[in-house]
Amino acid sequence: LAAAIRSVLLDAIAAGGSTLRDYAHTDGELGYFQHAFAVYGREGQACSKPGCGGTVRRIVQSGRSTFYCPRCQR
């Protein structure tokens, strides 16, 4: 898990972070890592993992949304 987290963080930094809504860097540039999101904002849609067949769900915890596939993200 730690190796996967490190890998995702390094990819996100290389892509300039994630730009959601009105966020921008101090130089005005937008991040592009959100284009790599597999489930964020896709509630009710099919999971993008080949062969999964699950449906993306959304739960809210402390006012924050979490999106996940109950079939392949356990």
ROTOR-764315 format. One line per field, with one value per residue (C-alpha): residue number from 1; z negated, y, x negated. Coordinates in steps of 0.05 Angstrom, whole numbers. Layout:
% residues N
pos	c(NUM; ...)
zz	c(Z; ...)
yy	c(Y; ...)
xx	c(X; ...)
***
This chain:
% residues 74
pos	c(1; 2; 3; 4; 5; 6; 7; 8; 9; 10; 11; 12; 13; 14; 15; 16; 17; 18; 19; 20; 21; 22; 23; 24; 25; 26; 27; 28; 29; 30; 31; 32; 33; 34; 35; 36; 37; 38; 39; 40; 41; 42; 43; 44; 45; 46; 47; 48; 49; 50; 51; 52; 53; 54; 55; 56; 57; 58; 59; 60; 61; 62; 63; 64; 65; 66; 67; 68; 69; 70; 71; 72; 73; 74)
zz	c(0; -18; 49; 87; 48; 64; 138; 142; 106; 152; 214; 186; 173; 243; 273; 233; 184; 193; 214; 190; 196; 188; 163; 199; 182; 161; 233; 259; 289; 278; 256; 301; 255; 251; 321; 291; 240; 249; 206; 180; 201; 237; 189; 221; 281; 297; 266; 316; 297; 354; 336; 269; 285; 221; 213; 181; 115; 74; -1; -41; -103; -142; -82; -35; 22; 33; 98; 103; 139; 90; 135; 145; 87; 23)
yy	c(0; 48; 37; 48; 113; 138; 121; 158; 219; 222; 217; 272; 318; 306; 323; 388; 364; 361; 420; 415; 473; 539; 516; 540; 543; 610; 619; 609; 540; 484; 413; 355; 294; 294; 265; 201; 192; 124; 135; 207; 241; 179; 157; 107; 94; 29; 17; 32; -29; -80; -140; -112; -98; -60; 6; 67; 87; 151; 159; 224; 227; 292; 331; 300; 254; 187; 149; 75; 11; -41; -99; -83; -35; -73)
xx	c(0; -56; -90; -24; -11; -82; -72; -6; -34; -95; -50; -4; -63; -91; -23; -19; 33; 108; 150; 222; 269; 231; 163; 100; 26; -3; -28; 43; 29; 78; 60; 77; 76; 152; 153; 124; 179; 213; 275; 278; 342; 368; 423; 471; 425; 390; 321; 266; 224; 228; 271; 295; 367; 379; 415; 382; 413; 407; 408; 403; 359; 354; 380; 328; 346; 311; 321; 304; 321; 347; 325; 252; 236; 248)
***
